[in-house]
């Protein structure tokens, strides 16, 4: 596989090595569908916002980054997958390459996935910054418990987000998610909120205690790879989220957004 480093085509391993650093790196993961980057402009806006929060400037335009991505897709002849974009704030280098992906199975969407609660929070939830220590700790718990995702709980006992996703819950037809200042402002999250409003449901951005969360009617994970993925279990508590009528309608609406975005990409 090939990668792109500051616009130049290199071997993927070279790009990974050149993009690595002991400094905190800014990164973004974009899903490729039919050789097109999904929600491209929103991802680049978030990348630039992360750089701004670290008080650094990315020396490439949105158009240039788009051309880099399309070049990467073409030289690797990949129709579906995930691209990781990494910006080194110390050297101002921009690298990108395809990363292994694991999309949920049909059964995962039909039945829901198992999760656990993990008591810990990101250092800076609003910026997408590489934090290997935190990631390793959470991944160890996910593997140990054989679950799909870990739902983060902050020091005050409030649900924040998933370790690599956003979390939504529903009660009596009202959808709840943590306030944007408490989480990574996920691109999928942004479009889900738009879909909720178009379906004329109510969405409330508020912090929810674990005790309240565990008595919701249903819940789901959202993110680049899972899209909208129902949750069937949190620790030992079971949920019938995949059959929740409102969640089913939301999944249908969100999939329409994806189809439209890919169709209209230029």
TANORLIN-V940089 format. One record per residue. N is the residue number from 0. RES is the residue in one small letter. BURIAL is 1 if it has 24 or more other C-alpha atoms within 12 Angstrom, else 0. D_CENTER is the distance of its C-alpha to the mean C-alpha in whole Angstrom. Layout:
<<N;RES;BURIAL;D_CENTER> <N;RES;BURIAL;D_CENTER>>
This chain:
<<0;x;0;24> <1;x;1;24> <2;x;1;22> <3;x;1;22> <4;x;1;23> <5;x;1;24> <6;x;1;25> <7;x;1;27> <8;x;1;26> <9;x;1;27> <10;x;0;26> <11;x;1;23> <12;x;0;24> <13;x;0;26> <14;x;1;23> <15;x;1;21> <16;x;0;24> <17;x;1;24> <18;x;1;21> <19;x;1;21> <20;x;0;23> <21;x;0;23> <22;x;0;22> <23;x;1;19> <24;x;1;17> <25;x;1;14> <26;x;1;12> <27;x;1;9> <28;x;1;8> <29;x;1;9> <30;x;1;10> <31;x;1;14> <32;x;1;15> <33;x;0;19> <34;x;1;19> <35;x;1;17> <36;x;1;14> <37;x;1;12> <38;x;1;12> <39;x;1;13> <40;x;0;15> <41;x;1;12> <42;x;1;10> <43;x;1;14> <44;x;0;14> <45;x;1;12> <46;x;1;13> <47;x;1;16> <48;x;1;16> <49;x;1;14> <50;x;1;18> <51;x;0;20> <52;x;0;19> <53;x;1;20> <54;x;0;23> <55;x;0;23> <56;x;0;23> <57;x;1;21> <58;x;0;24> <59;x;0;23> <60;x;0;23> <61;x;0;20> <62;x;0;23> <63;x;0;23> <64;x;1;19> <65;x;1;19> <66;x;0;22> <67;x;1;21> <68;x;1;18> <69;x;1;21> <70;x;1;23> <71;x;1;21> <72;x;1;20> <73;x;0;24> <74;x;0;25> <75;x;1;23> <76;x;0;24> <77;x;1;21> <78;x;0;20> <79;x;1;16> <80;x;1;14> <81;x;1;11> <82;x;1;12> <83;x;1;12> <84;x;1;13> <85;x;1;15> <86;x;1;17> <87;x;1;20> <88;x;1;21> <89;x;0;25> <90;x;0;26> <91;x;1;24> <92;x;1;23> <93;x;1;20> <94;x;1;19> <95;x;1;17> <96;x;1;17> <97;x;1;16> <98;x;1;14> <99;x;0;15> <100;x;0;12> <101;x;0;13> <102;x;0;12> <103;x;1;14> <104;x;0;17> <105;x;0;19> <106;x;0;21> <107;x;1;17> <108;x;1;17> <109;x;0;21> <110;x;1;21> <111;x;1;18> <112;x;1;16> <113;x;1;18> <114;x;1;16> <115;x;1;18> <116;x;1;18> <117;x;1;18> <118;x;1;20> <119;x;1;18> <120;x;1;16> <121;x;1;14> <122;x;0;17> <123;x;0;15> <124;x;1;12> <125;x;1;12> <126;x;1;12> <127;x;1;10> <128;x;1;13> <129;x;1;14> <130;x;1;15> <131;x;0;17> <132;x;0;19> <133;x;0;16> <134;x;1;14> <135;x;0;17> <136;x;0;19> <137;x;1;16> <138;x;1;16> <139;x;0;19> <140;x;1;19> <141;x;1;17> <142;x;0;19> <143;x;0;22> <144;x;0;21> <145;x;0;20> <146;x;1;17> <147;x;1;14> <148;x;1;12> <149;x;1;13> <150;x;1;13> <151;x;1;14> <152;x;1;18> <153;x;1;19> <154;x;0;23> <155;x;0;24> <156;x;0;23> <157;x;1;20> <158;x;1;17> <159;x;1;14> <160;x;1;10> <161;x;1;9> <162;x;1;9> <163;x;1;6> <164;x;1;5> <165;x;1;7> <166;x;1;10> <167;x;1;13> <168;x;1;17> <169;x;1;20> <170;x;1;24> <171;x;0;26> <172;x;1;24> <173;x;1;23> <174;x;1;19> <175;x;1;18> <176;x;1;15> <177;x;1;15> <178;x;1;16> <179;x;1;14> <180;x;0;16> <181;x;1;15> <182;x;1;11> <183;x;1;8> <184;x;1;9> <185;x;1;6> <186;x;1;7> <187;x;1;7> <188;x;1;8> <189;x;1;11> <190;x;1;12> <191;x;1;12> <192;x;1;14> <193;x;0;16> <194;x;1;17> <195;x;1;18> <196;x;0;21> <197;x;0;22> <198;x;0;23> <199;x;0;24> <200;x;0;23> <201;x;0;23> <202;x;1;19> <203;x;0;20> <204;x;1;18> <205;x;1;20> <206;x;1;20> <207;x;1;21> <208;x;0;23> <209;x;1;22> <210;x;0;25> <211;x;0;24> <212;x;1;21> <213;x;1;23> <214;x;0;25> <215;x;1;23> <216;x;1;23> <217;x;1;20> <218;x;1;16> <219;x;1;13> <220;x;1;9> <221;x;1;7> <222;x;1;4> <223;x;1;4> <224;x;1;7> <225;x;1;8> <226;x;1;8> <227;x;1;11> <228;x;1;12> <229;x;1;15> <230;x;1;16> <231;x;1;20> <232;x;1;20> <233;x;1;19> <234;x;1;22> <235;x;0;25> <236;x;0;24> <237;x;1;24> <238;x;1;22> <239;x;1;23> <240;x;1;20> <241;x;1;20> <242;x;1;23> <243;x;1;23> <244;x;0;24> <245;x;1;22> <246;x;1;19> <247;x;1;20> <248;x;0;21> <249;x;1;18> <250;x;1;16> <251;x;0;19> <252;x;1;18> <253;x;1;15> <254;x;0;16> <255;x;0;19> <256;x;1;16> <257;x;1;15> <258;x;0;18> <259;x;0;19> <260;x;0;17> <261;x;0;18> <262;x;0;21> <263;x;0;22> <264;x;0;20> <265;x;0;23>>
